[in-house]
């Protein structure tokens, strides 16, 4: 596959995911912007944010698991009715497993945020934010976050049948990474780069709760991006044109 063809496919998938999630995106981004405004300019809301940070500190990874399971599994399942397009939809039967997977992934992300704060400090200095974003998008995203997401949706699409699941590796681990993981990692750069600037500028106790809001939109986008049948149909239509 040529480089120009790869870029074309990436942009096509991005546009498809954006169109499918325009209404959820508007709603969730509006909520995120309101929360950011409230944290800085609404004293009562700022106090509530501090309570959330304290609650997270007291409950630890239980907070991470529950909030991530809700934001990555339950809320996208409820909001998918507002999505456009003919891509696949999350089923009720797959919801418990998806929530469990997103919950575990939330604990992993929380642990990474804690590691970042330990290594680079808990401050909003531009250099610290830049280092954390680099580690997030260049190291964590392509080698941990994107692979686990690809495996999660592949397992769901295989109807939890190990034999069908193993077929994704028929062409080798390298081809699986290029085909399923690398496009997700690059898409994550587009979605998460502006969000991470805000997240890492917040105190450590509030970074994960704000991340959870963006995660809900990301989960909706992933449903479209990881739909191989939808992508193949779109590619065929594009080639015919």
DRENDO-1510 file (C-alpha; in Angstrom, 1 decimal, always signed):
<recs>
REC; n; res; u; v; w
REC; 1; UNK; +0.0; +0.0; +0.0 .
REC; 2; UNK; +1.4; +3.4; -1.0 .
REC; 3; UNK; +2.0; +6.1; +1.5 .
REC; 4; UNK; -0.6; +8.4; -0.2 .
REC; 5; UNK; -3.1; +5.6; -0.2 .
REC; 6; UNK; -2.5; +5.1; +3.5 .
REC; 7; UNK; -3.0; +8.8; +4.3 .
REC; 8; UNK; -6.2; +8.8; +2.2 .
REC; 9; UNK; -7.6; +5.8; +4.1 .
REC; 10; UNK; -6.7; +7.4; +7.5 .
REC; 11; UNK; -8.4; +10.7; +6.5 .
REC; 12; UNK; -11.4; +8.8; +5.2 .
REC; 13; UNK; -11.8; +6.8; +8.4 .
REC; 14; UNK; -11.4; +10.0; +10.4 .
REC; 15; UNK; -14.1; +11.8; +8.4 .
REC; 16; UNK; -16.4; +8.7; +8.7 .
REC; 17; UNK; -16.0; +8.6; +12.5 .
REC; 18; UNK; -16.5; +12.3; +12.8 .
REC; 19; UNK; -19.8; +12.2; +10.8 .
REC; 20; UNK; -21.1; +9.3; +12.8 .
REC; 21; UNK; -20.5; +11.1; +16.1 .
REC; 22; UNK; -21.3; +14.7; +15.4 .
REC; 23; UNK; -24.1; +14.9; +17.8 .
REC; 24; UNK; -22.4; +13.1; +20.7 .
REC; 25; UNK; -19.3; +15.0; +20.0 .
REC; 26; UNK; -21.1; +18.4; +20.3 .
REC; 27; UNK; -22.7; +17.4; +23.5 .
REC; 28; UNK; -19.6; +15.9; +25.2 .
REC; 29; UNK; -17.3; +18.6; +24.1 .
REC; 30; UNK; -19.8; +21.2; +25.4 .
REC; 31; UNK; -19.8; +19.5; +28.8 .
REC; 32; UNK; -16.0; +19.3; +28.8 .
REC; 33; UNK; -15.6; +23.0; +28.0 .
REC; 34; UNK; -18.2; +23.9; +30.6 .
REC; 35; UNK; -16.4; +21.9; +33.3 .
REC; 36; UNK; -13.1; +23.6; +32.4 .
REC; 37; UNK; -14.7; +27.0; +32.5 .
REC; 38; UNK; -16.4; +26.2; +35.8 .
REC; 39; UNK; -13.1; +25.0; +37.4 .
REC; 40; UNK; -11.4; +28.3; +36.7 .
REC; 41; UNK; -14.2; +30.8; +37.0 .
REC; 42; UNK; -17.0; +29.3; +39.2 .
REC; 43; UNK; -15.9; +29.1; +42.8 .
REC; 44; UNK; -18.7; +26.7; +43.8 .
REC; 45; UNK; -17.8; +24.3; +40.9 .
REC; 46; UNK; -14.1; +24.6; +41.8 .
REC; 47; UNK; -14.9; +23.4; +45.3 .
REC; 48; UNK; -16.9; +20.5; +43.9 .
REC; 49; UNK; -13.9; +19.6; +41.7 .
REC; 50; UNK; -11.7; +19.5; +44.7 .
REC; 51; UNK; -14.2; +17.1; +46.4 .
REC; 52; UNK; -14.0; +14.9; +43.3 .
REC; 53; UNK; -10.3; +14.9; +43.5 .
REC; 54; UNK; -10.4; +14.0; +47.2 .
REC; 55; UNK; -13.0; +11.2; +46.5 .
REC; 56; UNK; -10.7; +9.8; +43.8 .
REC; 57; UNK; -7.8; +9.9; +46.2 .
REC; 58; UNK; -9.8; +8.1; +48.9 .
REC; 59; UNK; -11.2; +5.4; +46.6 .
REC; 60; UNK; -8.1; +4.9; +44.4 .
REC; 61; UNK; -8.4; +2.5; +41.5 .
REC; 62; UNK; -12.0; +1.6; +42.4 .
REC; 63; UNK; -12.9; +5.1; +41.2 .
REC; 64; UNK; -10.9; +4.6; +38.0 .
REC; 65; UNK; -12.5; +1.3; +37.3 .
REC; 66; UNK; -16.1; +2.4; +37.8 .
REC; 67; UNK; -15.9; +5.7; +36.0 .
REC; 68; UNK; -14.0; +4.3; +33.1 .
REC; 69; UNK; -16.5; +1.4; +32.7 .
REC; 70; UNK; -19.4; +3.8; +32.7 .
REC; 71; UNK; -17.7; +6.3; +30.3 .
REC; 72; UNK; -16.3; +3.7; +27.9 .
REC; 73; UNK; -19.1; +1.2; +28.0 .
REC; 74; UNK; -22.4; +2.2; +29.4 .
REC; 75; UNK; -22.6; +5.9; +28.2 .
REC; 76; UNK; -21.5; +5.1; +24.6 .
REC; 77; UNK; -24.1; +2.3; +24.5 .
REC; 78; UNK; -26.8; +4.8; +25.5 .
REC; 79; UNK; -25.5; +7.6; +23.1 .
REC; 80; UNK; -25.0; +5.4; +20.1 .
REC; 81; UNK; -28.6; +6.0; +19.1 .
REC; 82; UNK; -27.5; +9.5; +18.1 .
REC; 83; UNK; -24.8; +8.2; +15.8 .
REC; 84; UNK; -25.1; +8.5; +12.1 .
REC; 85; UNK; -24.1; +5.9; +9.5 .
REC; 86; UNK; -24.5; +2.2; +8.9 .
REC; 87; UNK; -21.7; +1.0; +11.0 .
REC; 88; UNK; -22.1; -1.7; +13.7 .
REC; 89; UNK; -23.7; -1.0; +17.0 .
REC; 90; UNK; -22.7; -2.2; +20.5 .
REC; 91; UNK; -25.1; -4.9; +21.6 .
REC; 92; UNK; -26.6; -5.4; +25.1 .
REC; 93; UNK; -25.0; -8.9; +25.2 .
REC; 94; UNK; -21.5; -7.4; +24.7 .
REC; 95; UNK; -22.0; -4.6; +27.2 .
REC; 96; UNK; -20.9; -6.3; +30.4 .
REC; 97; UNK; -17.7; -7.5; +28.8 .
REC; 98; UNK; -17.0; -4.1; +27.3 .
REC; 99; UNK; -17.5; -2.4; +30.6 .
REC; 100; UNK; -15.2; -4.8; +32.3 .
REC; 101; UNK; -12.5; -4.2; +29.6 .
REC; 102; UNK; -12.9; -0.4; +29.8 .
REC; 103; UNK; -12.8; -0.5; +33.6 .
REC; 104; UNK; -9.5; -2.5; +33.6 .
REC; 105; UNK; -8.2; -0.1; +30.9 .
REC; 106; UNK; -9.1; +2.9; +33.2 .
REC; 107; UNK; -7.0; +1.5; +36.0 .
REC; 108; UNK; -4.1; +1.1; +33.5 .
REC; 109; UNK; -4.5; +4.8; +32.3 .
REC; 110; UNK; -4.7; +6.0; +35.9 .
REC; 111; UNK; -1.5; +4.1; +36.8 .
REC; 112; UNK; +0.2; +5.7; +33.8 .
REC; 113; UNK; -0.9; +9.2; +35.0 .
REC; 114; UNK; +0.5; +8.5; +38.4 .
REC; 115; UNK; +3.7; +7.3; +36.9 .
REC; 116; UNK; +4.0; +10.4; +34.9 .
REC; 117; UNK; +3.4; +12.6; +37.9 .
REC; 118; UNK; +6.1; +10.6; +39.8 .
REC; 119; UNK; +8.6; +10.9; +37.1 .
REC; 120; UNK; +8.1; +14.4; +35.8 .
REC; 121; UNK; +6.3; +16.2; +38.7 .
REC; 122; UNK; +2.8; +17.5; +39.4 .
REC; 123; UNK; +2.9; +20.9; +37.9 .
REC; 124; UNK; +1.6; +22.9; +34.9 .
REC; 125; UNK; +5.0; +24.1; +33.6 .
REC; 126; UNK; +5.1; +24.0; +29.8 .
REC; 127; UNK; +8.2; +21.7; +29.7 .
REC; 128; UNK; +6.5; +19.2; +32.1 .
REC; 129; UNK; +3.3; +19.2; +30.0 .
REC; 130; UNK; +5.3; +18.7; +26.8 .
REC; 131; UNK; +7.2; +15.7; +28.2 .
REC; 132; UNK; +4.0; +14.1; +29.5 .
REC; 133; UNK; +2.3; +14.5; +26.1 .
REC; 134; UNK; +5.3; +13.0; +24.3 .
REC; 135; UNK; +5.4; +10.0; +26.6 .
REC; 136; UNK; +1.6; +9.6; +26.3 .
REC; 137; UNK; +1.3; +9.8; +22.5 .
REC; 138; UNK; +4.6; +8.4; +21.4 .
REC; 139; UNK; +5.1; +5.6; +23.9 .
REC; 140; UNK; +1.9; +4.8; +25.8 .
REC; 141; UNK; -0.6; +5.2; +23.0 .
REC; 142; UNK; +1.0; +3.1; +20.2 .
REC; 143; UNK; +2.5; +0.4; +22.3 .
REC; 144; UNK; -0.1; -0.1; +25.2 .
REC; 145; UNK; -3.3; +1.9; +24.7 .
REC; 146; UNK; -4.0; +1.2; +21.0 .
REC; 147; UNK; -3.1; -2.5; +21.1 .
REC; 148; UNK; -5.4; -3.2; +24.1 .
REC; 149; UNK; -8.2; -1.4; +22.4 .
REC; 150; UNK; -7.7; -3.3; +19.1 .
REC; 151; UNK; -7.7; -6.6; +21.0 .
REC; 152; UNK; -10.8; -5.6; +23.0 .
REC; 153; UNK; -12.9; -5.0; +19.9 .
REC; 154; UNK; -11.5; -7.9; +18.0 .
REC; 155; UNK; -12.4; -10.2; +20.9 .
REC; 156; UNK; -16.0; -8.8; +20.9 .
REC; 157; UNK; -16.2; -9.2; +17.1 .
REC; 158; UNK; -15.1; -12.8; +17.3 .
REC; 159; UNK; -18.1; -13.5; +19.5 .
REC; 160; UNK; -15.7; -14.5; +22.3 .
REC; 161; UNK; -14.5; -17.5; +20.3 .
REC; 162; UNK; -10.7; -18.1; +20.7 .
REC; 163; UNK; -10.3; -19.7; +17.3 .
REC; 164; UNK; -11.9; -16.8; +15.5 .
REC; 165; UNK; -10.0; -14.3; +17.6 .
REC; 166; UNK; -6.6; -15.9; +16.8 .
REC; 167; UNK; -7.2; -15.3; +13.1 .
REC; 168; UNK; -6.3; -11.6; +13.5 .
REC; 169; UNK; -2.7; -12.9; +13.9 .
REC; 170; UNK; -2.7; -15.1; +10.8 .
REC; 171; UNK; -0.4; -12.7; +8.9 .
REC; 172; UNK; +1.9; -12.3; +11.9 .
REC; 173; UNK; +2.2; -9.9; +14.8 .
REC; 174; UNK; +3.9; -7.2; +12.7 .
REC; 175; UNK; +1.1; -7.1; +10.1 .
REC; 176; UNK; -1.5; -7.1; +12.9 .
REC; 177; UNK; +0.2; -4.0; +14.4 .
REC; 178; UNK; +0.3; -2.2; +11.0 .
REC; 179; UNK; -3.3; -3.2; +10.1 .
REC; 180; UNK; -5.2; -2.8; +13.4 .
REC; 181; UNK; -3.0; -0.9; +15.9 .
REC; 182; UNK; -1.1; +1.8; +14.0 .
REC; 183; UNK; -4.2; +3.5; +12.4 .
REC; 184; UNK; -5.8; +3.7; +15.9 .
REC; 185; UNK; -2.6; +5.2; +17.4 .
REC; 186; UNK; -2.4; +7.8; +14.7 .
REC; 187; UNK; -6.1; +8.6; +15.1 .
REC; 188; UNK; -5.6; +9.0; +18.8 .
REC; 189; UNK; -3.0; +11.7; +18.1 .
REC; 190; UNK; -5.7; +13.7; +16.3 .
REC; 191; UNK; -8.3; +13.3; +19.0 .
REC; 192; UNK; -6.2; +13.4; +22.2 .
REC; 193; UNK; -3.5; +16.0; +21.5 .
REC; 194; UNK; -5.7; +19.0; +22.3 .
REC; 195; UNK; -7.3; +17.2; +25.2 .
REC; 196; UNK; -4.0; +16.2; +26.7 .
REC; 197; UNK; -2.8; +19.8; +26.8 .
REC; 198; UNK; -5.8; +20.5; +29.0 .
REC; 199; UNK; -5.5; +17.3; +31.1 .
REC; 200; UNK; -1.9; +17.7; +32.0 .
REC; 201; UNK; -2.4; +21.3; +32.8 .
REC; 202; UNK; -4.7; +20.3; +35.6 .
REC; 203; UNK; -3.7; +19.0; +39.1 .
REC; 204; UNK; -3.0; +15.3; +39.2 .
REC; 205; UNK; -6.2; +14.6; +41.1 .
REC; 206; UNK; -8.3; +16.0; +38.4 .
REC; 207; UNK; -6.5; +14.7; +35.3 .
REC; 208; UNK; -8.2; +11.3; +35.3 .
REC; 209; UNK; -11.8; +12.6; +35.9 .
REC; 210; UNK; -11.5; +15.0; +32.9 .
REC; 211; UNK; -9.9; +12.2; +30.8 .
REC; 212; UNK; -13.0; +10.1; +31.4 .
REC; 213; UNK; -15.2; +12.7; +29.7 .
REC; 214; UNK; -13.1; +12.6; +26.5 .
REC; 215; UNK; -12.9; +8.8; +26.8 .
REC; 216; UNK; -16.7; +8.6; +26.2 .
REC; 217; UNK; -16.4; +10.3; +22.8 .
REC; 218; UNK; -13.3; +8.2; +22.0 .
REC; 219; UNK; -15.2; +5.0; +22.7 .
REC; 220; UNK; -17.9; +6.1; +20.3 .
REC; 221; UNK; -15.4; +6.9; +17.6 .
REC; 222; UNK; -13.7; +3.5; +18.2 .
REC; 223; UNK; -16.9; +1.6; +17.5 .
REC; 224; UNK; -16.7; +3.1; +14.0 .
REC; 225; UNK; -13.0; +2.9; +13.4 .
REC; 226; UNK; -12.7; -0.8; +14.4 .
REC; 227; UNK; -15.7; -1.9; +12.3 .
REC; 228; UNK; -13.8; -3.8; +9.6 .
REC; 229; UNK; -16.9; -4.5; +7.6 .
REC; 230; UNK; -17.8; -0.8; +7.5 .
REC; 231; UNK; -14.3; +0.1; +6.5 .
REC; 232; UNK; -14.1; -2.5; +3.8 .
REC; 233; UNK; -17.4; -1.3; +2.3 .
REC; 234; UNK; -16.3; +2.3; +2.4 .
REC; 235; UNK; -13.0; +1.4; +0.7 .
REC; 236; UNK; -14.8; -0.6; -2.0 .
REC; 237; UNK; -17.1; +2.4; -2.7 .
REC; 238; UNK; -14.1; +4.7; -2.8 .
REC; 239; UNK; -12.2; +2.4; -5.2 .
REC; 240; UNK; -15.2; +2.1; -7.5 .
REC; 241; UNK; -15.5; +5.9; -7.7 .
</recs>
